Amino acid sequence: MRGLLSVGVVLAVLLLPVFWAVGIYNRLVLLRNRFKNAFAQIDVQLKRRYDLIPNLVEAVKGYMAHERNTLEAVVNARNQAASAARTAAAAPGDGSAVRALNGAEGALRGALDRLLVVVERYPELKADQNMRQLQEELTSTENRIAFARQAYNDAVMAYNTGREVFPSSLIASSFNFAEACLFEVEAPAERQAPQVRF
């Protein structure tokens, strides 16, 4: 009986670290899946915005025929951002893809801001029901994107913290749990609201 008890104690001592390591590994997988899901939510909202932009451009095209460069800049920025979003969606843990998306999104926000500033010069366009509805949808979408980015950054922070703290860092480095990249505003100009002057 004593020998059986000794074997049980030895097995428990040997299995305890295994269960501990499995628990940490499973927690890291859960955190990684959460931040990937959070990125998917950003992706959904970005696609919504990308779908709104051609409608916005089409609505203002007739009023702003001589503002062709502004319209083309918005369309080009939208296409580049959509391409960067597809790349980042394929690998949301890839820091370079997320940084490229951040840059493309910054360029798109800048182009949209310039377009909206130009729209302010056309009172008949501002009064157009379709244009007002598109602007409201775009504003709503921007709010959703901001909320999704915050949720993504919170999930990335939890994941990165989970993989960096001891003893989880031992398991994270052994199983290649790479650091995730935050979705940040990179250019200081992007942090400021556009100035509209009449």
C-alpha positions, 0 to 999 in steps of 0.5 A: 500500500505504501509503495502504491501511495509513493507511486501516486505521489511521484506521478502527481509531482510529474504530471503537475507541471504537464497540466500547468504547461497545458493550461498556460498553452491553452490560455495563450491560444484563447488570447490569440484567437480573441485578438484575431477575432477582434481584428475580424470585426475591424475588417468587417467595418472597414469593408463597410466603409470601403463599400460606402466610399464609391457611393459617396464619390458618385454622389459628389461627382456631378457637383464637383466635376472640377475637383477630379483630383480630390475624387481620384485621390479618395478612390486610389486611397480606398483601393490601397486601403482595401488591399492592405486590409485583405493582406492584414486579414490573412495574417492579423498577427503579422505586425508588418501587415497591420502597420501597412494597413495603419498607413493605408488607413491614414492615407484614406482618412486624409483623402476622405477628410479633404473630400469632406472639406471640399463638400463644405464649399457646395451648399447644394451638395450639402443639402442633397438628401442622398449626400447627407445620408451617405455622410451619416452612414460614413460617420456611423461606420467611422464610430464602429471602426473606432470601437472595433479598433479599441476592442482589437487593441484591448485583445492584443494587449491582453494577449501580449501581456499573457505571453510576456509574464512569467511563467507564461513567457516560457511556454510562449517562447517554446511554442512561438507565440509571436507578439501581436501589433496594436492598431495605432494612429501613426502620423500626428496629423491623423490625430487632429480633426480637419479644419473646415473654413468658410 
